[in-house]
Amino acid sequence: MRWRVILIVSLLLNLLLAAGWFGAARQWQSRYSRSAIVPPDTNAPAVLVKTNVFVAKRFFGWSEVESDDYQTYITNLRGIGCPEQTIRDIIIADVNSLYARRRATEIVTPEQQWWRTEPDSNVLAVATAKLREMESDRRTLLAELLGNDWESGDQVSLPRPTRAGVPLDGALLGMLPQESKTAVQDISNRAADRAQAYLEAQRAAGKPVDNAELARLRQQTRAELSAVLTPPQLEEYLLRYSENATSLRNELGQLKHFNTTPEEFRQIFRATDAIDNQLQLLASATDAASVQQRVALMAQRENALRLALGQERYTQYRLLHDPVYQDAYAAAQRAGNVQTAGMLYEINTIAAEEQARIKANTNYTAEQRAIEAKRTELEQLKATARAMGQEVPAEPAQPQAPPPPTKTTHVLSGLEDLNVLSRLYNMHPDQIRAVNPDLNFNRLRPGDQINIPIVTPQLIEAGRNNPGNTTLPPPPPVPRS
């Protein structure tokens, strides 16, 4: 808006100078006219009058008024009779333009970090603090130049934007001339209006949104921008605000721990942007040729991704689409050793397959399935600890099972003696005597407790291998009834 104010003031001052010159010329002419009509004195000596006197027009130049020092600038404006309201408008517009240029070029905003999915909180905090500082400086300067009531004049005289535009700051977009910035904002606003009008028309007609039509509208916007911006400036704009860049940020944001660098994001965008545009234009096509073309474009996009990232980063990019690998990478990162992510991924994959096998085994009871699942989980934890170089604690020693009992107790009834017990338990009487060394079997009474040896396979085998062993002789044959 400054050039309009300057033009108006320049015209006003030229008119003032022209009026002053015209008045001076009239006065000079009348003075000499009056001397022309007086009768000449014939006795007076002849006087030679020069008639080659010219008055040259002097055109007003803004450079004669403008100054790098604001106080001198204001003094010059007042010196040529510029109205105070016009001076106020000129100074406010100039100061606002100065600080807008500083905001656009000196502050790093989250919008300039187009490769990040989430804004950097530190960058946002620093930018907010610098914006507050610059705004305070701007208001202080205007108060010093125009007085404390400068803001009321600003509100009265300066136009205000009717809608917010996209931020145009940074090394490329921040250095755009004001005319280019205005053109870009107009294109951006028209693009938003076209898209909104299309969506409302489809909604009113009860028709679905055609993504291919939205893609054509975006192509139209790009064509308009390319007429205003240079290729580097256009790429910067697209990296910030295009649909493709936004989709790419969302995709990479879901790949936790990929941590794209600015150069990687730029390379991916350059490799996939044109292909994505073609895919979007084919979004609604269902004919066989279009379907085949989409398949070919997807393969082309995948290959372009591989070339842009390099094989190692591409492999990680693909693996991070798997939630199991994301968990493995997060665990390795917490342990401070991301190199073990691949090993942890293999361990987790095997454990997941084993858990699935246990769950699908119908031969297990619910209790058996729970036991097997816990066992697999424990083995997974052990393998993970070993992969990270951690010591696995030794398993506690299992308590020794108590030895099986070697004898039982029999309470003697009134009709039982040693021979009856021998036949009852199918063993030799001496085997019973051997486990009752303190018992007199000739004086047994009802109620006596007799120890009866428990015959184990080992005991039987020992008796067979030692037929002369009188302590544990082989059992006698069971008498027939």
C-alpha positions as CSV (number, residue, x, y, z in Angstrom):
1,M,0.0,0.0,0.0
2,R,3.0,2.3,0.4
3,W,3.3,3.2,-3.2
4,R,-0.3,4.4,-3.3
5,V,0.4,6.8,-0.4
6,I,3.6,8.0,-2.0
7,L,1.8,8.6,-5.3
8,I,-0.9,10.6,-3.6
9,V,1.5,12.7,-1.6
10,S,3.7,13.3,-4.6
11,L,0.8,14.5,-6.7
12,L,-0.3,16.8,-3.9
13,L,3.1,18.3,-3.5
14,N,3.5,18.8,-7.2
15,L,0.2,20.6,-7.3
16,L,1.3,22.9,-4.5
17,L,4.6,23.6,-6.2
18,A,2.8,24.3,-9.5
19,A,0.4,26.6,-7.8
20,G,3.2,28.5,-6.1
21,W,5.1,28.8,-9.4
22,F,2.0,30.0,-11.2
23,G,1.4,32.7,-8.6
24,A,5.0,33.9,-8.7
25,A,4.8,34.1,-12.5
26,R,1.6,36.1,-12.4
27,Q,3.1,38.6,-10.0
28,W,6.3,38.9,-12.1
29,Q,4.2,39.4,-15.2
30,S,1.9,42.1,-13.7
31,R,4.9,44.0,-12.4
32,Y,6.5,44.2,-15.7
33,S,3.1,44.8,-17.4
34,R,2.5,47.9,-15.3
35,S,5.9,49.4,-16.4
36,A,5.0,48.8,-20.0
37,I,1.9,51.1,-20.0
38,V,3.7,54.2,-18.4
39,P,4.7,56.8,-21.2
40,P,8.4,56.8,-21.7
41,D,10.6,59.7,-20.7
42,T,12.2,61.0,-23.9
43,N,14.8,63.0,-22.0
44,A,15.9,60.0,-19.9
45,P,18.9,58.0,-21.1
46,A,18.1,54.9,-23.0
47,V,18.0,51.7,-20.8
48,L,18.7,48.3,-22.4
49,V,16.2,45.8,-21.1
50,K,17.1,42.0,-21.4
51,T,14.2,39.9,-22.5
52,N,15.8,36.4,-22.4
53,V,14.7,35.5,-18.9
54,F,13.3,32.0,-18.5
55,V,11.5,30.4,-15.4
56,A,12.1,26.6,-15.5
57,K,9.6,24.2,-14.1
58,R,10.9,22.3,-11.0
59,F,9.4,18.7,-10.6
60,F,9.1,17.3,-7.1
61,G,11.4,14.2,-6.4
62,W,10.6,11.9,-3.5
63,S,14.3,11.3,-2.9
64,E,14.5,14.9,-1.8
65,V,12.1,14.1,1.1
66,E,12.8,10.5,2.0
67,S,15.5,9.8,4.5
68,D,16.9,6.7,6.3
69,D,16.4,8.5,9.6
70,Y,12.7,8.6,10.6
71,Q,13.0,11.9,12.5
72,T,14.5,13.6,9.4
73,Y,11.9,11.9,7.2
74,I,9.1,13.3,9.3
75,T,10.7,16.8,9.4
76,N,11.0,16.8,5.6
77,L,7.4,15.7,5.2
78,R,6.3,18.5,7.4
79,G,8.6,20.9,5.6
80,I,6.8,20.4,2.3
81,G,3.4,20.9,4.0
82,C,2.3,17.3,4.2
83,P,-0.8,16.9,6.4
84,E,-0.2,15.2,9.8
85,Q,-2.7,12.4,9.0
86,T,-0.8,11.6,5.8
87,I,2.5,11.7,7.7
88,R,1.0,9.3,10.3
89,D,-0.2,6.9,7.5
90,I,3.2,7.0,5.8
91,I,5.3,6.3,8.9
92,I,3.0,3.6,10.3
93,A,2.9,1.8,6.9
94,D,6.7,2.1,6.6
95,V,7.4,0.8,10.1
96,N,4.8,-2.0,9.7
97,S,6.5,-3.0,6.5
98,L,9.9,-3.0,8.1
99,Y,8.9,-5.2,11.0
100,A,6.9,-7.5,8.7
101,R,10.0,-8.0,6.7
102,R,12.0,-8.8,9.9
103,R,9.4,-11.2,11.1
104,A,9.5,-13.0,7.7
105,T,13.2,-13.3,7.5
106,E,14.6,-13.4,11.1
107,I,12.3,-15.8,12.9
108,V,12.2,-19.5,12.4
109,T,8.6,-20.7,12.7
110,P,7.3,-24.3,12.8
111,E,5.9,-23.8,9.3
112,Q,9.5,-23.6,8.0
113,Q,10.3,-27.0,9.4
114,W,8.1,-28.7,6.8
115,W,9.8,-32.1,7.3
116,R,8.5,-32.5,10.9
117,T,5.2,-34.3,11.6
118,E,4.8,-32.5,15.0
119,P,6.0,-28.9,15.5
120,D,9.2,-28.6,17.6
121,S,8.1,-27.1,20.9
122,N,11.4,-25.4,21.4
123,V,11.2,-23.7,18.0
124,L,7.7,-22.6,18.7
125,A,8.7,-21.1,22.1
126,V,11.6,-19.2,20.7
127,A,9.5,-17.9,17.7
128,T,6.7,-16.8,20.1
129,A,9.2,-14.9,22.3
130,K,10.9,-13.2,19.4
131,L,7.5,-12.2,17.9
132,R,6.5,-10.6,21.3
133,E,9.9,-8.8,21.4
134,M,9.5,-7.4,17.9
135,E,6.0,-6.3,18.5
136,S,7.0,-4.5,21.6
137,D,9.9,-2.8,19.6
138,R,7.5,-1.8,16.8
139,R,5.0,-0.2,19.1
140,T,7.7,1.6,21.1
141,L,9.2,3.0,17.9
142,L,5.9,4.3,16.6
143,A,5.1,5.9,20.0
144,E,8.5,7.7,19.9
145,L,7.9,8.9,16.3
146,L,4.2,9.8,16.4
147,G,3.2,10.0,20.1
148,N,1.4,7.7,22.3
149,D,-1.9,8.1,20.4
150,W,-0.4,6.7,17.2
151,E,-2.6,3.6,17.4
152,S,-5.9,5.4,17.0
153,G,-4.7,6.9,13.8
154,D,-3.5,3.5,12.6
155,Q,-6.9,2.0,13.3
156,V,-8.6,4.8,11.4
157,S,-6.4,5.1,8.3
158,L,-4.8,1.7,7.5
159,P,-6.7,-1.1,5.7
160,R,-6.9,-4.4,7.4
161,P,-6.8,-7.9,5.7
162,T,-10.2,-9.5,5.5
163,R,-8.9,-13.1,5.8
164,A,-5.8,-14.7,7.1
165,G,-3.4,-16.2,4.5
166,V,-0.6,-18.8,4.6
167,P,2.6,-17.7,6.4
168,L,5.2,-16.7,3.9
169,D,8.4,-16.5,5.8
170,G,11.9,-18.0,5.9
171,A,14.9,-17.7,3.6
172,L,12.9,-18.1,0.3
173,L,9.3,-17.1,0.9
174,G,10.1,-14.4,3.5
175,M,12.3,-12.5,0.9
176,L,9.5,-12.3,-1.7
177,P,8.5,-8.8,-2.7
178,Q,5.3,-7.6,-1.3
179,E,3.6,-7.7,-4.7
180,S,4.6,-11.4,-5.0
181,K,3.4,-12.2,-1.5
182,T,0.0,-10.5,-2.3
183,A,-0.3,-12.5,-5.5
184,V,0.5,-15.8,-3.7
185,Q,-2.0,-15.1,-1.0
186,D,-4.6,-14.3,-3.6
187,I,-3.9,-17.6,-5.4
188,S,-4.1,-19.5,-2.1
189,N,-7.4,-17.9,-1.2
190,R,-8.9,-18.5,-4.6
191,A,-7.8,-22.2,-4.4
192,A,-9.5,-22.6,-1.0
193,D,-12.6,-20.9,-2.4
194,R,-12.7,-23.2,-5.5
195,A,-12.3,-26.3,-3.4
196,Q,-15.0,-25.2,-0.9
197,A,-17.4,-24.3,-3.7
198,Y,-16.9,-27.8,-5.3
199,L,-17.5,-29.6,-2.0
200,E,-20.7,-27.6,-1.3
201,A,-22.0,-28.2,-4.8
202,Q,-21.4,-31.9,-4.5
203,R,-23.1,-32.0,-1.1
204,A,-26.1,-30.0,-2.4
205,A,-26.5,-32.4,-5.3
206,G,-26.2,-35.4,-3.1
207,K,-23.1,-36.6,-5.1
208,P,-19.9,-38.1,-3.7
209,V,-16.7,-36.1,-3.8
210,D,-14.5,-37.0,-6.8
211,N,-10.9,-37.0,-5.6
212,A,-9.7,-36.8,-9.1
213,E,-11.6,-33.5,-9.5
214,L,-10.0,-32.2,-6.3
215,A,-6.6,-33.2,-7.8
216,R,-7.4,-31.2,-11.0
217,L,-8.2,-28.2,-8.9
218,R,-4.8,-28.5,-7.1
219,Q,-3.1,-28.8,-10.4
220,Q,-4.7,-25.5,-11.5
221,T,-3.4,-23.8,-8.3
222,R,0.1,-25.1,-9.0
223,A,0.0,-23.6,-12.5
224,E,-1.0,-20.2,-11.1
225,L,1.7,-20.3,-8.5
226,S,4.4,-21.3,-11.0
227,A,3.6,-18.0,-12.9
228,V,4.5,-16.0,-9.8
229,L,7.2,-18.1,-8.0
230,T,10.6,-19.4,-9.2
231,P,11.1,-23.2,-9.1
232,P,12.9,-23.1,-5.7
233,Q,10.2,-20.8,-4.2
234,L,7.4,-23.0,-5.6
235,E,9.1,-26.1,-4.1
236,E,9.3,-24.4,-0.7
237,Y,5.6,-23.5,-0.9
238,L,4.6,-27.0,-1.9
239,L,6.8,-28.6,0.8
240,R,4.8,-26.6,3.3
241,Y,1.3,-26.4,2.1
242,S,0.6,-29.0,-0.7
243,E,-1.6,-32.0,-0.3
244,N,1.2,-34.4,-1.2
245,A,3.6,-33.0,1.4
246,T,0.8,-33.1,4.1
247,S,0.1,-36.8,3.2
248,L,3.8,-37.6,3.3
249,R,4.2,-36.0,6.7
250,N,1.3,-38.1,8.0
251,E,2.7,-41.3,6.6
252,L,6.1,-40.7,8.0
253,G,4.6,-39.6,11.3
254,Q,3.0,-43.0,11.7
255,L,6.5,-44.7,11.3
256,K,7.7,-44.1,14.8
257,H,11.4,-43.6,15.2
258,F,12.1,-43.1,11.5
259,N,13.1,-39.5,12.2
260,T,13.3,-38.1,8.7
261,T,16.0,-35.4,8.1
262,P,15.1,-32.3,6.1
263,E,17.1,-33.5,3.1
264,E,15.5,-37.0,3.2
265,F,12.0,-35.5,3.3
266,R,12.9,-33.2,0.3
267,Q,14.3,-36.2,-1.6
268,I,11.2,-38.3,-0.9
269,F,9.0,-35.5,-2.0
270,R,10.9,-34.9,-5.2
271,A,10.8,-38.6,-6.0
272,T,7.1,-39.1,-5.3
273,D,5.3,-35.8,-5.9
274,A,4.8,-36.2,-9.7
275,I,3.8,-39.9,-9.3
276,D,1.3,-39.0,-6.5
277,N,-0.2,-36.4,-8.8
278,Q,-0.8,-39.0,-11.5
279,L,-2.3,-41.5,-9.0
280,Q,-4.7,-38.8,-7.7
281,L,-5.9,-38.1,-11.2
282,L,-6.7,-41.8,-11.6
283,A,-8.4,-42.0,-8.3
284,S,-11.9,-42.5,-9.7
285,A,-11.1,-44.5,-12.8
286,T,-12.3,-48.1,-12.7
287,D,-11.5,-49.3,-16.2
288,A,-8.9,-52.1,-16.7
289,A,-6.3,-49.8,-18.3
290,S,-6.5,-47.3,-15.4
291,V,-6.2,-50.0,-12.8
292,Q,-3.2,-51.4,-14.6
293,Q,-1.7,-47.9,-14.8
294,R,-2.2,-47.4,-11.1
295,V,-0.4,-50.7,-10.3
296,A,2.5,-49.6,-12.5
297,L,2.6,-46.2,-10.9
298,M,2.7,-47.8,-7.4
299,A,5.6,-50.0,-8.3
300,Q,7.3,-46.9,-9.8
301,R,6.7,-45.0,-6.6
302,E,8.2,-47.8,-4.5
303,N,11.3,-47.9,-6.6
304,A,11.6,-44.1,-6.5
305,L,11.4,-44.3,-2.6
306,R,14.2,-47.0,-2.6
307,L,16.5,-44.8,-4.7
308,A,15.7,-41.7,-2.7
309,L,16.4,-43.3,0.7
310,G,19.1,-45.8,-0.1
311,Q,18.8,-49.5,0.6
312,E,19.6,-49.3,4.4
313,R,17.1,-46.5,5.2
314,Y,14.6,-48.0,2.8
315,T,14.7,-51.3,4.7
316,Q,14.2,-49.5,7.9
317,Y,11.3,-47.5,6.4
318,R,9.6,-50.8,5.3
319,L,10.2,-52.6,8.6
320,L,8.8,-49.6,10.6
321,H,5.4,-50.3,8.9
322,D,5.3,-53.5,11.1
323,P,4.1,-52.7,14.7
324,V,6.3,-55.6,16.0
325,Y,9.4,-53.9,14.6
326,Q,8.3,-50.6,16.0
327,D,8.1,-52.1,19.5
328,A,11.5,-53.8,19.0
329,Y,13.1,-50.5,17.9
330,A,11.5,-48.7,20.8
331,A,13.0,-51.2,23.3
332,A,16.4,-51.0,21.7
333,Q,16.3,-47.3,21.8
334,R,15.4,-47.2,25.4
335,A,18.3,-49.6,26.1
336,G,20.6,-47.2,24.2
337,N,21.5,-49.7,21.6
338,V,19.5,-49.3,18.4
339,Q,21.8,-51.8,16.6
340,T,19.9,-54.7,18.4
341,A,16.6,-53.7,16.9
342,G,16.8,-56.3,14.2
343,M,17.7,-59.1,16.7
344,L,14.9,-58.1,19.0
345,Y,12.5,-58.0,16.0
346,E,13.4,-61.6,15.2
347,I,12.9,-62.7,18.8
348,N,9.5,-61.0,19.0
349,T,8.5,-62.4,15.7
350,I,9.3,-66.0,16.8
351,A,7.5,-65.4,20.1
352,A,4.4,-64.1,18.4
353,E,4.3,-67.1,16.1
354,E,4.7,-69.4,19.1
355,Q,1.9,-67.6,21.0
356,A,-0.3,-68.0,17.9
357,R,0.5,-71.7,17.7
358,I,-0.4,-72.2,21.4
359,K,-3.6,-70.3,21.0
360,A,-4.6,-72.4,18.0
361,N,-3.8,-75.8,19.7
362,T,-7.1,-77.4,20.5
363,N,-5.5,-80.2,22.4
364,Y,-4.5,-77.9,25.3
365,T,-6.9,-77.2,28.1
366,A,-7.3,-73.6,29.2
367,E,-4.8,-74.1,32.1
368,Q,-2.3,-75.8,29.8
369,R,-2.6,-73.0,27.2
370,A,-2.0,-70.4,30.0
371,I,1.1,-72.3,31.2
372,E,2.6,-72.6,27.7
373,A,1.9,-68.9,27.0
374,K,3.7,-67.9,30.2
375,R,6.6,-70.2,29.4
376,T,7.0,-68.6,25.9
377,E,6.8,-65.2,27.4
378,L,9.6,-66.1,29.9
379,E,11.8,-67.5,27.1
380,Q,11.2,-64.3,25.1
381,L,12.3,-62.1,28.1
382,K,15.4,-64.2,28.5
383,A,16.4,-64.0,24.8
384,T,15.7,-60.2,24.9
385,A,18.0,-59.8,27.9
386,R,20.8,-61.8,26.2
387,A,20.4,-59.7,23.0
388,M,20.9,-56.5,24.9
389,G,24.0,-57.9,26.7
390,Q,22.2,-58.2,30.1
391,E,22.9,-61.0,32.5
392,V,20.1,-63.5,32.9
393,P,19.7,-64.4,36.5
394,A,20.3,-68.1,37.3
395,E,17.1,-70.1,37.8
396,P,16.5,-70.9,41.5
397,A,17.4,-74.5,42.4
398,Q,14.3,-76.7,42.3
399,P,13.5,-78.2,45.7
400,Q,14.4,-81.9,45.8
401,A,11.3,-84.1,45.9
402,P,11.2,-86.0,49.2
403,P,12.2,-89.7,48.7
404,P,9.3,-92.0,48.3
405,P,8.2,-93.7,51.6
406,T,9.9,-97.0,52.2
407,K,7.3,-98.4,54.6
408,T,3.7,-98.2,55.8
409,T,2.1,-99.0,59.1
410,H,-0.3,-101.9,59.8
411,V,-2.4,-102.1,63.0
412,L,-2.5,-105.8,64.1
413,S,-5.9,-107.4,64.7
414,G,-6.6,-110.3,67.0
415,L,-6.5,-112.9,64.3
416,E,-3.3,-111.8,62.5
417,D,0.3,-112.9,63.0
418,L,3.5,-112.6,60.9
419,N,2.6,-115.3,58.5
420,V,-0.8,-113.7,57.8
421,L,0.9,-110.4,57.2
422,S,3.4,-112.0,54.8
423,R,0.6,-113.5,52.8
424,L,-1.5,-110.3,53.0
425,Y,1.3,-108.1,51.6
426,N,2.8,-110.7,49.4
427,M,6.3,-110.6,50.8
428,H,8.7,-112.8,52.8
429,P,8.3,-112.7,56.6
430,D,12.0,-111.7,56.9
431,Q,11.2,-108.5,54.9
432,I,8.7,-107.5,57.6
433,R,11.2,-108.4,60.3
434,A,13.8,-106.3,58.7
435,V,11.8,-103.1,59.1
436,N,10.7,-104.0,62.7
437,P,14.0,-104.7,64.4
438,D,12.8,-103.9,67.9
439,L,9.6,-105.9,67.7
440,N,9.2,-109.4,69.2
441,F,7.0,-111.2,66.7
442,N,6.5,-114.1,69.3
443,R,4.6,-111.7,71.6
444,L,2.3,-109.9,69.2
445,R,-0.9,-108.4,70.6
446,P,-3.9,-106.9,68.9
447,G,-3.3,-103.2,68.3
448,D,0.4,-103.5,67.8
449,Q,1.7,-101.3,64.9
450,I,3.7,-103.3,62.4
451,N,5.9,-101.6,59.8
452,I,5.3,-103.0,56.4
453,P,8.0,-102.3,53.7
454,I,6.7,-100.8,50.5
455,V,7.9,-102.9,47.6
456,T,9.4,-100.7,44.9
457,P,10.7,-101.8,41.5
458,Q,14.2,-101.0,42.8
459,L,13.6,-103.2,45.8
460,I,12.4,-106.1,43.7
461,E,15.3,-105.8,41.4
462,A,17.7,-105.7,44.3
463,G,16.2,-108.9,45.7
464,R,16.5,-110.6,42.3
465,N,20.2,-109.6,41.9
466,N,21.0,-110.7,45.4
467,P,19.3,-114.0,46.0
468,G,21.5,-114.7,49.0
469,N,20.4,-111.5,50.7
470,T,18.6,-112.5,53.8
471,T,17.7,-108.9,54.7
472,L,15.6,-108.4,51.6
473,P,14.8,-111.9,50.3
474,P,12.6,-112.2,47.2
475,P,8.9,-112.5,48.0
476,P,7.5,-116.0,48.4
477,P,4.9,-117.3,46.0
478,V,1.4,-116.4,46.9
479,P,-0.3,-119.6,48.2
480,R,-3.3,-120.8,46.4
481,S,-6.5,-120.6,48.3
